[in-house]
């Protein structure tokens, strides 16, 4: 007996997961090409193509959370 796998149309969760995976991949590529040990918050913003930093002013950056 042959089993056939059917793929359903992607839902919102699938699309979000794929977007997160793509962003993580971009960060890994940038980190592997970086000369420094860690990516700076500004470099992370650049890699993730964050625009309108003023609207993100209320969101704490990772460095600020580490103390």
N, CA, C and O atoms as a printed pandas DataFrame, in Angstrom:
     atom_number atom_name residue_name chain_id  residue_number  x_coord  y_coord  z_coord
0              1         N          UNK        A               1    0.844   -1.180    0.000
1              2        CA          UNK        A               1    0.000    0.000    0.000
2              3         C          UNK        A               1    0.888    1.241    0.000
3              4         O          UNK        A               1    1.862    1.308    0.750
4              5         N          UNK        A               2    0.563    2.201   -0.820
5              6        CA          UNK        A               2    1.327    3.434   -0.932
6              7         C          UNK        A               2    0.667    4.525   -0.108
7              8         O          UNK        A               2   -0.543    4.737   -0.190
8              9         N          UNK        A               3    1.476    5.216    0.689
9             10        CA          UNK        A               3    0.965    6.332    1.489
10            11         C          UNK        A               3    1.279    7.635    0.773
11            12         O          UNK        A               3    2.410    7.860    0.343
12            13         N          UNK        A               4    0.294    8.475    0.650
13            14        CA          UNK        A               4    0.463    9.760   -0.006
14            15         C          UNK        A               4    0.353   10.852    1.046
15            16         O          UNK        A               4   -0.611   10.899    1.811
16            17         N          UNK        A               5    1.344   11.723    1.077
17            18        CA          UNK        A               5    1.331   12.841    2.006
18            19         C          UNK        A               5    0.813   14.058    1.262
19            20         O          UNK        A               5    1.347   14.437    0.219
20            21         N          UNK        A               6   -0.218   14.658    1.800
21            22        CA          UNK        A               6   -0.740   15.873    1.180
22            23         C          UNK        A               6   -0.347   17.065    2.031
23            24         O          UNK        A               6   -0.385   17.010    3.260
24            25         N          UNK        A               7    0.018   18.107    1.384
25            26        CA          UNK        A               7    0.410   19.328    2.075
26            27         C          UNK        A               7   -0.762   20.291    2.066
27            28         O          UNK        A               7   -1.337   20.581    1.017
28            29         N          UNK        A               8   -1.100   20.772    3.220
29            30        CA          UNK        A               8   -2.190   21.743    3.289
30            31         C          UNK        A               8   -1.650   23.140    3.025
31            32         O          UNK        A               8   -0.442   23.375    3.052
32            33         N          UNK        A               9   -2.548   24.039    2.775
33            34        CA          UNK        A               9   -2.149   25.437    2.573
34            35         C          UNK        A               9   -1.550   25.964    3.868
35            36         O          UNK        A               9   -2.049   25.655    4.950
36            37         N          UNK        A              10   -0.489   26.756    3.773
37            38        CA          UNK        A              10    0.134   27.282    4.990
38            39         C          UNK        A              10   -0.827   28.203    5.744
39            40         O          UNK        A              10   -1.544   29.009    5.149
40            41         N          UNK        A              11   -0.820   28.058    7.067
41            42        CA          UNK        A              11   -1.648   28.948    7.875
42            43         C          UNK        A              11   -0.781   30.063    8.451
43            44         O          UNK        A              11    0.417   30.132    8.179
44            45         N          UNK        A              12   -1.385   30.919    9.234
45            46        CA          UNK        A              12   -0.654   32.073    9.779
46            47         C          UNK        A              12    0.517   31.636   10.650
47            48         O          UNK        A              12    1.584   32.248   10.601
48            49         N          UNK        A              13    0.332   30.585   11.445
49            50        CA          UNK        A              13    1.423   30.110   12.303
50            51         C          UNK        A              13    2.589   29.603   11.468
51            52         O          UNK        A              13    3.748   29.847   11.802
52            53         N          UNK        A              14    2.284   28.895   10.381
53            54        CA          UNK        A              14    3.347   28.419    9.491
54            55         C          UNK        A              14    4.122   29.588    8.899
55            56         O          UNK        A              14    5.351   29.560    8.838
56            57         N          UNK        A              15    3.407   30.606    8.469
57            58        CA          UNK        A              15    4.052   31.771    7.867
58            59         C          UNK        A              15    4.932   32.489    8.876
59            60         O          UNK        A              15    6.035   32.922    8.544
60            61         N          UNK        A              16    4.454   32.617   10.100
61            62        CA          UNK        A              16    5.253   33.268   11.152
62            63         C          UNK        A              16    6.493   32.441   11.463
63            64         O          UNK        A              16    7.584   32.990   11.615
64            65         N          UNK        A              17    6.333   31.140   11.556
65            66        CA          UNK        A              17    7.475   30.267   11.850
66            67         C          UNK        A              17    8.515   30.349   10.744
67            68         O          UNK        A              17    9.711   30.422   11.025
68            69         N          UNK        A              18    8.078   30.338    9.501
69            70        CA          UNK        A              18    9.013   30.442    8.383
70            71         C          UNK        A              18    9.740   31.785    8.382
71            72         O          UNK        A              18   10.931   31.844    8.078
72            73         N          UNK        A              19    9.032   32.860    8.721
73            74        CA          UNK        A              19    9.657   34.180    8.792
74            75         C          UNK        A              19   10.701   34.216    9.903
75            76         O          UNK        A              19   11.783   34.775    9.719
76            77         N          UNK        A              20   10.385   33.623   11.055
77            78        CA          UNK        A              20   11.346   33.584   12.162
78            79         C          UNK        A              20   12.574   32.769   11.796
79            80         O          UNK        A              20   13.696   33.151   12.128
80            81         N          UNK        A              21   12.371   31.652   11.115
81            82        CA          UNK        A              21   13.498   30.818   10.683
82            83         C          UNK        A              21   14.386   31.589    9.716
83            84         O          UNK        A              21   15.612   31.515    9.799
84            85         N          UNK        A              22   13.773   32.323    8.808
85            86        CA          UNK        A              22   14.543   33.113    7.842
86            87         C          UNK        A              22   15.362   34.190    8.555
87            88         O          UNK        A              22   16.527   34.405    8.219
88            89         N          UNK        A              23   14.759   34.869    9.541
89            90        CA          UNK        A              23   15.483   35.905   10.280
90            91         C          UNK        A              23   16.635   35.307   11.089
91            92         O          UNK        A              23   17.719   35.886   11.156
92            93         N          UNK        A              24   16.396   34.152   11.698
93            94        CA          UNK        A              24   17.468   33.486   12.438
94            95         C          UNK        A              24   18.612   33.110   11.510
95            96         O          UNK        A              24   19.782   33.244   11.869
96            97         N          UNK        A              25   18.273   32.643   10.327
97            98        CA          UNK        A              25   19.293   32.304    9.342
98            99         C          UNK        A              25   20.123   33.513    8.950
99           100         O          UNK        A              25   21.346   33.429    8.836
100          101         N          UNK        A              26   19.446   34.643    8.742
101          102        CA          UNK        A              26   20.170   35.877    8.402
102          103         C          UNK        A              26   21.124   36.278    9.524
103          104         O          UNK        A              26   22.247   36.710    9.264
104          105         N          UNK        A              27   20.677   36.136   10.772
105          106        CA          UNK        A              27   21.550   36.467   11.906
106          107         C          UNK        A              27   22.734   35.509   11.987
107          108         O          UNK        A              27   23.849   35.936   12.285
108          109         N          UNK        A              28   22.512   34.224   11.729
109          110        CA          UNK        A              28   23.605   33.257   11.773
110          111         C          UNK        A              28   24.641   33.539   10.684
111          112         O          UNK        A              28   25.844   33.430   10.921
112          113         N          UNK        A              29   24.175   33.896    9.511
113          114        CA          UNK        A              29   25.096   34.233    8.425
114          115         C          UNK        A              29   25.924   35.459    8.797
115          116         O          UNK        A              29   27.139   35.478    8.600
116          117         N          UNK        A              30   25.261   36.482    9.336
117          118        CA          UNK        A              30   25.972   37.703    9.740
118          119         C          UNK        A              30   26.963   37.411   10.858
119          120         O          UNK        A              30   28.078   37.934   10.853
120          121         N          UNK        A              31   26.563   36.581   11.814
121          122        CA          UNK        A              31   27.451   36.261   12.932
122          123         C          UNK        A              31   28.673   35.478   12.462
123          124         O          UNK        A              31   29.779   35.695   12.958
124          125         N          UNK        A              32   28.480   34.576   11.515
125          126        CA          UNK        A              32   29.615   33.779   11.042
126          127         C          UNK        A              32   30.592   34.626   10.221
127          128         O          UNK        A              32   31.775   34.297   10.128
128          129         N          UNK        A              33   30.102   35.705    9.631
129          130        CA          UNK        A              33   30.965   36.574    8.830
130          131         C          UNK        A              33   31.567   37.716    9.638
131          132         O          UNK        A              33   32.422   38.445    9.135
132          133         N          UNK        A              34   31.130   37.879   10.887
133          134        CA          UNK        A              34   31.575   39.007   11.709
134          135         C          UNK        A              34   32.990   38.781   12.237
135          136         O          UNK        A              34   33.397   37.654   12.517
136          137         N          UNK        A              35   33.721   39.881   12.365
137          138        CA          UNK        A              35   35.065   39.821   12.939
138          139         C          UNK        A              35   35.020   39.786   14.457
139          140         O          UNK        A              35   35.868   39.169   15.102
140          141         N          UNK        A              36   34.017   40.458   15.023
141          142        CA          UNK        A              36   33.907   40.507   16.483
142          143         C          UNK        A              36   33.226   39.250   17.024
143          144         O          UNK        A              36   32.628   38.481   16.271
144          145         N          UNK        A              37   33.325   39.055   18.338
145          146        CA          UNK        A              37   32.758   37.861   18.959
146          147         C          UNK        A              37   31.234   37.870   18.915
147          148         O          UNK        A              37   30.615   36.830   18.691
148          149         N          UNK        A              38   30.622   39.045   19.130
149          150        CA          UNK        A              38   29.163   39.175   19.120
150          151         C          UNK        A              38   28.746   40.285   18.180
151          152         O          UNK        A              38   29.498   41.230   17.938
152          153         N          UNK        A              39   27.541   40.160   17.654
153          154        CA          UNK        A              39   26.994   41.232   16.837
154          155         C          UNK        A              39   26.499   42.337   17.759
155          156         O          UNK        A              39   25.868   42.071   18.782
156          157         N          UNK        A              40   26.787   43.561   17.392
157          158        CA          UNK        A              40   26.296   44.695   18.178
158          159         C          UNK        A              40   24.797   44.849   17.928
159          160         O          UNK        A              40   24.291   44.397   16.902
160          161         N          UNK        A              41   24.089   45.481   18.857
161          162        CA          UNK        A              41   22.657   45.729   18.638
162          163         C          UNK        A              41   22.391   46.484   17.341
163          164         O          UNK        A              41   21.406   46.213   16.655
164          165         N          UNK        A              42   23.264   47.431   17.003
165          166        CA          UNK        A              42   23.089   48.172   15.753
166          167         C          UNK        A              42   23.261   47.265   14.535
167          168         O          UNK        A              42   22.532   47.403   13.552
168          169         N          UNK        A              43   24.220   46.339   14.594
169          170        CA          UNK        A              43   24.431   45.402   13.483
170          171         C          UNK        A              43   23.246   44.445   13.362
171          172         O          UNK        A              43   22.835   44.105   12.252
172          173         N          UNK        A              44   22.705   44.015   14.482
173          174        CA          UNK        A              44   21.520   43.147   14.459
174          175         C          UNK        A              44   20.360   43.870   13.799
175          176         O          UNK        A              44   19.661   43.300   12.961
176          177         N          UNK        A              45   20.155   45.132   14.176
177          178        CA          UNK        A              45   19.095   45.932   13.554
178          179         C          UNK        A              45   19.311   46.040   12.049
179          180         O          UNK        A              45   18.362   45.963   11.269
180          181         N          UNK        A              46   20.574   46.219   11.649
181          182        CA          UNK        A              46   20.892   46.331   10.224
182          183         C          UNK        A              46   20.595   45.023    9.492
183          184         O          UNK        A              46   20.004   45.036    8.412
184          185         N          UNK        A              47   21.002   43.900   10.074
185          186        CA          UNK        A              47   20.777   42.592    9.450
186          187         C          UNK        A              47   19.283   42.301    9.333
187          188         O          UNK        A              47   18.825   41.776    8.318
188          189         N          UNK        A              48   18.532   42.640   10.367
189          190        CA          UNK        A              48   17.098   42.380   10.365
190          191         C          UNK        A              48   16.318   43.449    9.622
191          192         O          UNK        A              48   15.095   43.365    9.507
192          193         N          UNK        A              49   17.021   44.454    9.118
193          194        CA          UNK        A              49   16.420   45.531    8.342
194          195         C          UNK        A              49   15.334   46.247    9.140
195          196         O          UNK        A              49   14.226   46.478    8.656
196          197         N          UNK        A              50   15.688   46.589   10.378
197          198        CA          UNK        A              50   14.757   47.305   11.247
198          199         C          UNK        A              50   14.740   48.763   10.829
199          200         O          UNK        A              50   15.782   49.418   10.773
200          201         N          UNK        A              51   13.568   49.258   10.542
201          202        CA          UNK        A              51   13.411   50.662   10.150
202          203         C          UNK        A              51   12.590   51.373   11.209
203          204         O          UNK        A              51   11.835   50.748   11.953
204          205         N          UNK        A              52   12.747   52.691   11.268
205          206        CA          UNK        A              52   11.953   53.482   12.212
206          207         C          UNK        A              52   12.295   53.170   13.654
207          208         O          UNK        A              52   11.423   52.800   14.441
208          209         N          UNK        A              53   13.566   53.318   14.000
209          210        CA          UNK        A              53   14.013   52.984   15.348
210          211         C          UNK        A              53   13.244   53.749   16.422
211          212         O          UNK        A              53   13.142   53.284   17.557
212          213         N          UNK        A              54   12.708   54.902   16.080
213          214        CA          UNK        A              54   11.957   55.688   17.066
214          215         C          UNK        A              54   10.737   54.915   17.548
215          216         O          UNK        A              54   10.384   55.000   18.724
216          217         N          UNK        A              55   10.091   54.166   16.669
217          218        CA          UNK        A              55    8.906   53.412   17.074
218          219         C          UNK        A              55    9.265   52.224   17.948
219          220         O          UNK        A              55    8.407   51.687   18.648
220          221         N          UNK        A              56   10.526   51.808   17.915
221          222        CA          UNK        A              56   10.967   50.685   18.727
222          223         C          UNK        A              56   11.647   51.157   20.022
223          224         O          UNK        A              56   12.192   50.338   20.762
224          225         N          UNK        A              57   11.620   52.440   20.295
225          226        CA          UNK        A              57   12.344   52.973   21.447
226          227         C          UNK        A              57   11.873   52.360   22.758
227          228         O          UNK        A              57   12.658   52.260   23.701
228          229         N          UNK        A              58   10.625   51.952   22.839
229          230        CA          UNK        A              58   10.108   51.386   24.086
230          231         C          UNK        A              58   10.466   49.914   24.254
231          232         O          UNK        A              58   10.249   49.351   25.327
232          233         N          UNK        A              59   11.014   49.271   23.205
233          234        CA          UNK        A              59   11.377   47.864   23.281
234          235         C          UNK        A              59   12.835   47.767   23.723
235          236         O          UNK        A              59   13.725   48.246   23.020
236          237         N          UNK        A              60   13.093   47.144   24.896
237          238        CA          UNK        A              60   14.482   47.060   25.371
238          239         C          UNK        A              60   15.314   46.143   24.480
239          240         O          UNK        A              60   14.835   45.106   24.019
240          241         N          UNK        A              61   16.538   46.527   24.249
241          242        CA          UNK        A              61   17.449   45.701   23.468
242          243         C          UNK        A              61   18.024   44.608   24.349
243          244         O          UNK        A              61   17.969   44.692   25.576
244          245         N          UNK        A              62   18.574   43.587   23.722
245          246        CA          UNK        A              62   19.141   42.453   24.452
246          247         C          UNK        A              62   20.246   42.905   25.411
247          248         O          UNK        A              62   20.310   42.431   26.545
248          249         N          UNK        A              63   21.102   43.802   24.971
249          250        CA          UNK        A              63   22.219   44.253   25.818
250          251         C          UNK        A              63   21.700   44.906   27.083
251          252         O          UNK        A              63   22.273   44.725   28.158
252          253         N          UNK        A              64   20.623   45.664   26.965
253          254        CA          UNK        A              64   20.053   46.345   28.137
254          255         C          UNK        A              64   19.477   45.343   29.115
255          256         O          UNK        A              64   19.501   45.583   30.323
256          257         N          UNK        A              65   18.966   44.241   28.633
257          258        CA          UNK        A              65   18.392   43.215   29.509
258          259         C          UNK        A              65   19.457   42.473   30.288
259          260         O          UNK        A              65   19.220   42.032   31.413
260          261         N          UNK        A              66   20.646   42.334   29.683
261          262        CA          UNK        A              66   21.722   41.602   30.354
262          263         C          UNK        A              66   22.291   42.388   31.514
263          264         O          UNK        A              66   22.926   41.820   32.402
264          265         N          UNK        A              67   22.066   43.706   31.513
265          266        CA          UNK        A              67   22.536   44.540   32.613
266          267         C          UNK        A              67   23.897   44.934   32.515
267          268         O          UNK        A              67   24.399   45.640   33.390
